[in-house]
Amino acid sequence: MHGYGSSGFWKAVGEGLYECADHVRAEAHRSITAGSQSGKNHKPSAPGQPPNNDTRTLADSGHVVQPGPTEARVVFDAPYADDLEFGTSKMAERPFLRPARDKFRPKALEVLRKRINAALRTE
C-alpha cells in the first residue's frame, strides 16, 4: 500500500513529530542554561524570563515522550517545572517551554514535510 494509508507514512509522521519535539526540548534547555551561573554566583531570573540554571535539575529533566505513534510531548519533570513555566500565586512565571515551542513552530511544518516526502518517495 502506498500513500497516506501506508505504515511508512505514519512512521514518518511519528518520527517528524519526535524530531520537532526534540528541537523544542533542546531550545528550552538552551534558554535555561545560557549565561547562567550556579553556586554562590547564581542570580535568579527576572519575572517573564527563562529560569537561570543553578543545579541543572530543571535543565536535565527535559525529555521527549511518545505516548502514541503520532504524538510527541516535551516533558520537564523537575518538581518545580510547572511553577516556573506558569507561575504561582506568589511567583511570576519564568517561561521556558512555551517560548521554545513558539520559536520552533515556523520550522516544524518543514521538518514534517521533509520526513513525509522522503517516506512517500521510498514506497
Secondary structure, 3 states (H helix, E strand, C coil): CCCCCCHHHHHHHHHHHHHHHHHHHHHHHHHHHCCCCCHHHCCCCCCCCCCCCCCCHHHHCEEEECCCCCCCEEEECCCCHHHHHHCCCCCCCCCCHHHHHHHHHHHHHHHHHHHHHHHHHHC
